[in-house]
């Protein structure tokens, strides 16, 4: 019979291999549900919570409990770059780019050279400046001009590919 630590390691490896459904199933059997467990928290269980939250967000789209799990992991290990990256991925899956950026940048303040965080940060991209800088980004004028600028960029890229 495998120990809880070994089972967590296996579930984390499944997650890293993008086998999210199998990992989620294993995490559910380890922790018994999506609520943060009451078991003794160790480094290994904190890592498990972080990856459990990621799987919960990606597979079941249960973003609130997923965010709570990742935040709990960060409370236990605030210095872990993996936990910051996973929280960022959960926020991104939930459609909250601003919070995703905040989470990854908080991790980069602690680990500026971490490849995992750099990769997540790169995947978030850089937003273009608003077309009319003195108006709010959500102003309808900026939204319309931004959409037009994006459509032109796509059209230009497609035209170059056809050449």
C-alpha positions in Angstrom: 0.0 0.0 0.0 1.3 3.4 -1.0 1.7 6.2 1.5 -0.1 9.5 1.1 3.2 11.1 0.1 3.7 8.6 -2.7 0.2 9.1 -3.9 0.6 12.9 -3.9 3.8 12.5 -5.8 2.1 10.4 -8.5 -0.8 12.8 -8.8 1.6 15.7 -9.2 3.5 13.9 -11.9 0.2 13.1 -13.7 -0.6 16.8 -13.6 2.9 17.8 -14.9 2.3 15.3 -17.7 -1.0 17.0 -18.5 -3.0 14.0 -17.5 -5.4 16.3 -15.5 -8.4 13.9 -15.2 -6.3 11.0 -13.8 -4.6 13.4 -11.4 -7.9 15.0 -10.3 -9.3 11.5 -9.6 -6.2 10.7 -7.5 -6.3 14.0 -5.6 -10.1 13.5 -4.9 -9.3 10.1 -3.4 -6.4 11.5 -1.3 -8.1 14.6 0.0 -11.7 13.4 -0.1 -13.2 16.5 -1.8 -12.5 20.0 -3.0 -12.4 21.6 0.5 -8.9 22.2 1.9 -8.2 19.1 4.0 -7.8 19.1 7.7 -4.9 16.6 7.7 -1.4 17.5 8.9 0.1 19.9 6.4 3.6 19.2 5.1 5.6 20.4 2.2 4.3 17.5 0.1 0.6 18.0 1.0 1.0 21.8 0.2 2.4 20.9 -3.2 -0.5 18.5 -3.7 -3.1 21.2 -2.8 -1.6 23.5 -5.4 -1.8 20.9 -8.2 -5.2 19.7 -7.0 -6.4 23.3 -7.4 -5.0 23.4 -10.9 -6.7 20.1 -11.9 -10.0 21.2 -10.4 -10.0 24.4 -12.4 -9.0 22.8 -15.7 -11.2 19.8 -15.5 -14.3 20.7 -13.5 -14.2 24.5 -13.9 -14.7 25.0 -10.2 -12.6 28.1 -9.9 -13.5 29.4 -6.4 -12.4 26.1 -4.7 -9.4 25.8 -7.0 -8.3 29.3 -6.1 -8.8 28.5 -2.4 -6.7 25.4 -2.6 -3.9 27.2 -4.4 -4.0 30.0 -1.8 -3.9 27.5 1.0 -0.8 26.0 -0.5 0.8 29.4 -0.7 -0.1 30.1 3.0 1.9 26.9 3.8 4.7 27.6 1.4 4.7 31.3 0.3 8.2 30.9 -1.2 7.2 28.1 -3.7 7.4 29.3 -7.3 5.3 26.3 -8.3 2.4 27.4 -6.1 2.5 30.9 -7.6 2.6 29.5 -11.1 -0.4 27.2 -10.4 -2.4 30.0 -8.9 -1.7 32.1 -11.9 -2.8 29.3 -14.2 -6.0 28.9 -12.2 -6.8 32.6 -12.5 -6.1 32.5 -16.2 -8.4 29.5 -16.6 -11.1 31.5 -14.7 -10.6 34.3 -17.2 -9.1 36.7 -14.7 -5.9 37.8 -16.4 -5.3 40.7 -14.0 -5.2 38.3 -11.0 -3.1 35.8 -13.0 -0.5 38.5 -13.7 -0.5 39.6 -10.0 0.1 36.0 -8.9 2.9 35.3 -11.3 4.6 38.7 -10.5 4.4 38.0 -6.8 6.2 34.7 -7.4 8.8 36.5 -9.6 9.6 38.9 -6.8 10.8 35.9 -4.8 12.2 33.9 -7.7 13.1 36.2 -10.6 15.0 33.5 -12.5 12.5 30.7 -12.1 11.9 29.1 -15.6 8.3 28.0 -14.6 7.3 31.5 -13.6 9.0 33.0 -16.6 7.1 30.6 -18.9 3.8 31.4 -17.3 4.5 35.2 -17.5 5.4 34.8 -21.2 2.1 33.0 -21.8 0.2 35.9 -20.4 1.7 38.2 -23.0 1.8 41.9 -23.0 -1.2 44.1 -23.6 -1.0 46.8 -26.1 -1.4 50.4 -24.9 -5.0 51.7 -25.2 -5.5 53.4 -28.5 -6.5 56.6 -26.8 -4.3 56.6 -23.7 -6.2 59.3 -21.7 -9.4 57.2 -21.8 -10.0 54.1 -19.7 -9.1 50.8 -21.3 -12.8 49.7 -21.1 -14.1 52.9 -22.8 -16.1 51.9 -25.9 -13.8 54.1 -28.1 -10.7 52.2 -26.9 -12.5 48.9 -27.1 -13.6 49.5 -30.8 -10.2 50.9 -31.8 -8.4 48.1 -30.1 -10.5 45.5 -31.8 -9.9 47.2 -35.2 -6.1 47.3 -34.5 -6.1 43.6 -33.6 -8.1 42.7 -36.7 -5.6 44.6 -38.9 -2.7 42.9 -37.2 -4.3 39.5 -37.9 -5.0 40.5 -41.6 -1.4 41.7 -42.1 -0.1 38.5 -40.6 -2.3 36.3 -42.9 -1.3 38.4 -45.9 2.4 37.8 -45.2 1.8 34.1 -44.9 0.2 33.9 -48.3 3.2 35.5 -50.0 
